[in-house]
């Protein structure tokens, strides 16, 4: 599995970037983001933890997509990714907002520890889902 990305150099020649897609690498990165989310939660950095949760879910679902379809989707929308790979949760729409909102201090974001705990649980389920899917034949 690989993806091709195209860009142009300063002299306008075409450069083709070949990326080998390894779903287990994506899943390991997702687990690292979950670990970071838990540490940031414990430290009281709720917005950063929310971003980490988003990334943990996104990379888990993309790992499944790569495993099933051999390609990486170019989206950060967790609802869209979840539908394609078969992982749905009513919290995905809100968590999708964290990709943008959690990064900017002026974003209209009000997070509670309770809401973040729910989000962390969704990330844990997404990782478990990805582990189960990656254990299957593509």
N, C-alpha and C positions, 0 to 999 in steps of 0.2 A: 504494500500500500504506500502510495506516495502522492504528493500534491505538487502541482506546478504553479509557481507564482511568476509573474512577469513584471519587469520594471525596465526603465531606460536609464542609461548612464548619462553623464554630462555631455558626452559627444553623441547622444541620442542612439547609441547602439542598444539593441535589445539584449537584456540579460534574463536568462531563465534560471530560476532558483528551484531546484528539486529538493523536496523535503520528504524524508522517509517518515511515515506516520506509524508510530508504535503505540497502540492503545494502552498498554500497561504503563508506559512512561507518563501518559496523560493522567492515568489513575493515581500514580504515585505523587504527581504534582498536586492533584486534588486533595490527597490525604495531607500533604504538607500545608495547604491552605486551611484545611480544617484544624490542624494543630495550631496554626497561627491564630485562627479565629478564637479558639479556646483560650489561648494565652492573652489575646487582646481583650476578650470578655473579662477574664480574671483581673486584668489590669485596669478595667473601667473604660477602655477605649472602644466604646460601643460602635461608633461609625466605622472604624477600621475593621473591627470584627465582622460587621455586616458586609463590608466589601469582600473580606476573606471568605465568608460563607457563600456569597454569590460565586466567587471564583471556584470554590470547592465543588459546588453543584454544576457549574458550567463545564468544568474540565471532566467531571465524572460522566456527564451526559455526552460530551464530545468523544470521550474514550469509547463509549458504547457505539456511537455513530460510526467512528472509524472502524471498529471491530465488525459491525454489521454491513456497512456500505463501502468501506475502503476510502472514505473521503472525510474531510473536516469541514463542517459547515461554518460559514463566516457570519455568525450572529452571536449576540450576547443575550438574546431573548430566551429565558428559561422555559416559558410556556411553549414556545415554538419548538425548542429542542426536545422538551419532554414529550410532546405529542408524537414527534417523529420516532423516538426510540422506545416509547411505551412507559414513560414515567410521568405520572400526573399527580399534582398536589395543589390544593386551593391556595397555598401560600406562594406559589411560584411567581405569580404576577407581581406581588409586592416585593419579593426578593429580587426580581429583575430590575427594579428601580434602583437597587443598591449599587449597581454597576456605575451609575452616574451620581446619584445623590450622596452616597457615602464618601465620595472623594472631594466634595466641595463644601467648605464651611458655611457658605451662604445658602445652600440648598435647604428647602423646607422639609427638614427631616426630624421627626420626633420618634426616637427609639426608646423603648423600655427594656429592662433586662428580661422581662417576661416574654416580650415579642421576640427578642433575640434568642432566647432559649428555644422557642418554637422553630426559628430559622435554623439553628444549629441542629436540631433534631431532623429537619428536612435534609440538611447536608449529610448527616450520618446515614439516613435512609438512601439518599442518592448514591453514596459511595457503596453501600451494601448492594444496592441494585446493580451498579456497574460491575462489582466483583462477581455477582451471579451471572450476569450477561456475558462477561469476558470468559467465564468458565465453559460456556457453550460454544459449539462450532459456529463459525460465522455463516 
